[in-house]
């Protein structure tokens, strides 16, 4: 993890540890497999690609949580 900031190389599991509302943002983008083994190894960039989402928009929204 990078100084309490969401990055594209961060795994889904790591993202969930950074901010409690990250789960809500990820769900909004169709990423709902928080308990599956993939959450431990799949990065935010990989998950965005698999779900047909923009990693940049996803990261912008996730990092917006930290500004609140």
C-alpha positions in Angstrom: 0.0 0.0 0.0 1.1 3.5 -0.6 0.7 6.0 2.2 -3.0 5.5 2.7 -3.8 6.1 -0.9 -5.6 3.8 -3.3 -3.3 2.7 -6.2 -3.9 0.5 -9.3 -1.5 -2.1 -8.0 -3.3 -2.5 -4.7 -5.3 -5.7 -4.3 -9.1 -5.5 -3.6 -8.4 -6.9 -0.1 -5.9 -4.1 0.6 -8.3 -1.5 -0.7 -10.9 -2.7 1.8 -8.4 -2.2 4.6 -7.7 1.5 3.6 -11.3 2.8 4.0 -14.5 1.2 5.3 -16.6 2.7 2.4 -14.3 1.3 -0.3 -16.6 -1.7 -0.4 -19.5 0.6 -1.4 -17.5 2.1 -4.2 -16.3 -1.3 -5.5 -19.9 -2.6 -5.4 -21.0 0.4 -7.5 -18.5 -0.7 -10.2 -19.8 -4.3 -10.1 -17.0 -5.7 -7.9 -18.8 -7.8 -5.3 -16.5 -10.8 -4.7 -14.9 -9.6 -1.4 -14.7 -13.0 0.2 -13.4 -15.0 -2.8 -9.7 -15.9 -3.1 -9.4 -13.5 -6.0 -9.8 -10.5 -3.7 -6.5 -11.3 -2.1 -4.5 -11.3 -5.4 -6.5 -9.3 -8.0 -5.4 -5.6 -8.2 -7.7 -2.7 -8.6 -6.5 -2.3 -12.2 -7.2 -6.0 -13.0 -10.6 -5.9 -11.4 -11.6 -2.7 -13.4 -10.5 -4.4 -16.6 -12.4 -7.6 -15.9 -15.5 -5.7 -15.0 -15.2 -3.3 -18.0 -14.7 -0.2 -15.9 -12.3 2.7 -16.0 -9.5 2.1 -13.5 -8.9 5.9 -13.4 -12.5 6.7 -12.6 -12.6 4.0 -9.9 -9.3 5.2 -8.4 -10.6 8.8 -8.4 -13.7 7.8 -6.6 -11.9 5.6 -4.1 -9.3 8.3 -3.4 -12.2 10.8 -3.0 -13.2 8.8 0.1 -9.9 9.8 1.7 -10.6 13.5 1.2 -13.9 13.4 3.1 
